[in-house]
């Protein structure tokens, strides 16, 4: 099995290379990004998605902008403006801005300095994912009695959503390596089907048993007692533990609460935004309604129908049993800070 | 605007005619059913669906079987066996068996007697829908303060799901006629998209403002305060008020409970099954997983992926604010009988 890398830097061509996730699972195509337009377009169209992966894209994107600035003779104002375009290509995941901000002070040191820091972000992300997966698996095995465990997940949080290994899906992989996964229930995750297209694909690659279900089936699968724990990733975790994640996550959390099973959020500390007091401050990206009124490229609603398409929702901390980062598992109460996730 | 009839009897051709709902909204095609195979296939493939519509199909289906028996010289055992095939073509909606059972005692009186009773079922269903819509609208306007009302619905419960007017969608139409509907949030209702395809189509026909959203968006739309009441139909209502309805309904109910807004079930009394004590006794139809892993012939999950595809879920009575039939609005407590819905 070859390695899958959602995001990497090609030293020979000196470009950012992204696995085009809009084409999976039918095609495994890669897109080389040599200019800012290509980076911004890839982020907006979800060629690359997943909060941790976007962190790396933000950092490498600065290098792409610097290379373009050299080629095209930009002044610093133009360079800074184009770096800002990358930083703001999508609003909800904090990691994109975090990745840009982390390398931006190094631009005066040249592209090599920026690339070196971007590579460090990738190494740290991979290490964080491995560590949070161990912490998450430990937490789950301490709380869930049944063996092996039946896990429900929403959206995609594996190799494809990160720079490697995964967050929520990383916890599932860790449980699988310990021989403790009976079944993964993968919500298909409309409108863009990251669950059906990407999580099912990653499960197949890892040999993890998987059933794909409509998002509307999640609550009943949970209430019927088929699931022991639900685990999702995060795009932004507020200081009180409120968590923005893919649309549909809060419905899973409500069902877990009703069924009395744990709902776990897994994310590297780069996803924690201590400057956001609670979920009400998180900007939710509203994407084009046509993503809902079409399905796999086919129009499903009557011509002229309007779609409502928020890309994320916010799960209040009171419905979250634990938030796991590479530093800690925190059981948020919605009032006190989850700072332990970032080592505070 | 021409009349839409999901189910009707063509006296000239002496056949049951069904609007093929698998082809909406792109095409408005009708299928004539002259034999039992055509009826059973139409029910299984959801050419016709919706609990009240299935009640009429059950009754007319008996007439179709009797005509076929005459043409092909069946004995009574064969006729009864084929009537049973219609009765059991789908398990969850009680109305299909109810429609068959209501006309079956009349078979000795000939096709005319059966057809006369089937026509009576249609007239009664339409009258029941009009009346339950008035009762439902009154209940909602008494409980919801905001004007006009913002309504969320799941699946399709209008003209297409009934013999005319609609149940949950009938209540919305009644509210709309009273000038009290601001917006309908229509869950797309995966896997077969009855919300995006059919409810959006009916909203357009009636001039009711509508936004189609992914099923996963329902909980967050409700929690964000964009919805005043959710209203759904039913496929079977147990004696204690537990209600089987399209997969995804219970998730809507949980979100309404969390947000403190009413969750209303609207259905004619033919949907109430007093012989079923509670939801645990309701058989849930498990449809083919390929409905989830493919769309319009296009595979959306990796080749070989398995789908889990329960067609319905059960909402416990404790999450249901009111069940409305043509006889009463009952606020179920999950323990006492909802017999008032059927005049008991």
Interface residues (C-beta under 8 A of the other chain):
Chain A: X25 X26 X154 X185 X187 X188 X189 X190 X191 X193 X196 X197 X200 X201 X204 X210 X211 X212 X213 X214 X215 X216 X217 X218 X219 X220 X221 X223 X246 X247 X248 X249 X250 X251 X254 X255 X258 X289 X292 X293 X295 X296 X297 X298 X299 X300 X301 X302 X303 X304 X305 X306 X307 X308 X309 X310 X313 X314
Chain B: X25 X26 X154 X185 X187 X188 X189 X190 X191 X193 X196 X197 X200 X201 X204 X210 X211 X212 X213 X214 X215 X216 X217 X218 X219 X220 X221 X223 X246 X247 X248 X249 X250 X251 X254 X255 X258 X289 X292 X293 X295 X296 X298 X299 X300 X301 X302 X303 X304 X305 X306 X307 X308 X309 X310 X313 X314
